[in-house]
Amino acid sequence: MATAYLGAVGDEREGLVESTHEDVHAGEHGTRVRCLPEPWMCDVFHLDGSLRDIRVLDVTRVEWIAVLERLRAVADETEVEHPYPWLDPVRPAVADLFRVWADEPEGRGTSFAFRARFGAVWFFALPCDEEEIEFSVWPEDVLDGAGVAAVLRFLVEVATASRRRALLTGEVVRYDPGMPSLISHDPVSGLTSHI
């Protein structure tokens, strides 16, 4: 169990508030306490300076398109950035993004960015591989139970849209099937599991 004490420097615990299952985060907006309701959440979203990745393995363009279209329908907000002047600058068709990126000579060597917000948490993808869906999230954005719920909802939406198991992992360049997943959701069984 993680315990943090916040108070005046030099106080011998007088006037200090004990907080359980929390991380103390010293960010650009000052020190704040992150209240995660369960101990396992502190392990999953430990502030270590690295991202957490949401992955779906062994996919095709079809699953990528299904996931991005589903996220556009259910997320609180989505954004797309792309370098292709002949596509809609704000809301290009997802199938067109993949066609230009992967199939047209003008699109090769470039990519596009897709972001989706659930609650206060943003998830972002910069597709570089058609065979693996990968989104990233900053663990410091997961401040409380509502943030964890946003991550779980995102994971379920991605798994449901792709019809494949979605994994939340530590940040790595390429996922190895031998790596443990921090959280996973299987759309076939409907089960979500964590470390």
N, C-alpha and C positions, 0 to 999 in steps of 0.2 A: 504494500500500500504506500503510495506516495503522499507525503505530508509536507506542506509548505507553511511557513510562518511569515506573516507580513507585519511590519511595524517600524517603529523608529529605530535607527541604527544605534547600538549601544544599550538598548533596553534588554534587561535579562528576562525576556518573554513577558514583561509587564506591558499591558496594552496591546499585546499581539493577538491576532486572530488565527486560530488553527483551521486549515482547510484541507480536507482529505480528497484524494483522487484528483489532484490538480498539478499543473505545471505553472511555474512562475515564468512569464514571458516578458523579457525586456526588449521591446520593439521600438519603432520610431515614435510611437505615441506614449511612451513611458512604460513602466512596469504594470502588468495586470495579471490577474489570476485567471487561469483557464479551468473551469469546473467541469470535469468529465465524470459522469455519474457512476461509472464502473471501472474497477482497476485495470481490466484488459484494455480499455480504451486508451489509458495512459501509455501502455506498451505500443499499441498500434499507431498512435498519433504523437509519439515522443518527438520533442523538438530537437532534432539533430542536424538541422541545416539542409536536409535532403527532402526531395519530393516523395510522395507516395504515388504509385502508378496503378491505374485500373486497366486490366488487360483482358482481352478475349483472344485466344490462340486459334490457329488453323481456320482462318476465315477467308472469304473472298470479298471482292468489291460489293457483292450483293449484300453481305452482312454489314459492311461499313455504311452503305447507303441507308439500309433499314435503321441502323442505330442513329445516324445523324438526323434522319427524318423524324424518328420517334422523339428524339431530344428536342427538336424544334417544336413538336406538338405539346410536350409535357413540361418543359423547363420553364422557370419563371422568366428567363431571358436567354437569348442566344445571340452570338455575334460571329460573323465570318469576315476574315481578311484574306484577300487573294491578289495575285499580281496579273490577272488575266483581264485586259481592258475590254474584251468583247463579251464578258459575262456581266450580269447585273452586279453593281458594286456593293449593294446592301444585302440582297437576299437571292443569290444565285441558286439555281437548281442543284441539289446535291449530286445528282447523276452527271450533270455537266462539269462540276468541279473535278470529279474523278476521271471523267473522259479526257478532259484537257490535261490534267496532271499526269496521267499514266499513258495516254495513247497518242497525244498530238506532239509533234516535235517542238512546238513553241512552249509547251508546258513542262517538258522534261528538264530536270535539274532544279525545278522550283517546287514549292508546295503551297499549301494554304493553311490557315489557322482557323480552328473552330473552337468556340468557347460556349459553355452552358452554365447557367447559374441556377442552383437549387437553394432556396433560402438565401443565406449570406455566403454560401460556399460556391466558388467558381471552379469548374473543371475545364481543362484545355487540352486540345490535341493539335499536333502538327504532323499530319500523316507522312510517314516516310516508308511504310511497308504495307502493301495491300493484304498480306497474310496475317497480320497481327494488329488488332485494334488496341490503341494505347491512348489513354487520357491521363493527365497528371493533376494532382491537387497538392497545395501547400498544407502541411499538417498544422501550421499556426493559424490557418483559417478555420480550423475545426475547434472552436472555442468552448463548446458546451454540448449538452445532450442534443440540442437542436441541430448543431453542426454534424454530429455523428449520424443523426437521423437523415440529414441531407445526403451524406455519403452513402448510407445504406440504400436510400431510395434511388440514387443515381446508379449504384451497382445493380440493383434489381431491374431498373429500366433498361440498362445496357444488356444484361443477360437475357431479358425477355425479348427485346428487339432482335438480338442476334441468334436467339434460340441455342445459345451455348453458355457454358459455365464462365462467369466473369470473376476475376481475381483482383483483390487489392494487394499489392506487393510493395516492398521497398523499391527505391529508385535504382534501376539497373539499365544498362544500354540495351541488353537483349536478355529476355527471360529464359531461364533454364528450367525445364520441368521438374528438376530435383529441388528447386528452391521452395521454401515454405510460403504459403500465402497467408497474409494477415487476416483477411476476411474473404470469403467466397460465397457466391450465390449460384445455385444450380437451378435453372428454370424448369427442368424436367421434374425434379422432386419438389421444387419450391422451397428447398432448405437453404438457409443462410448460416454459415459457420464462421467462427473466428478462432484466433490462436488460443 
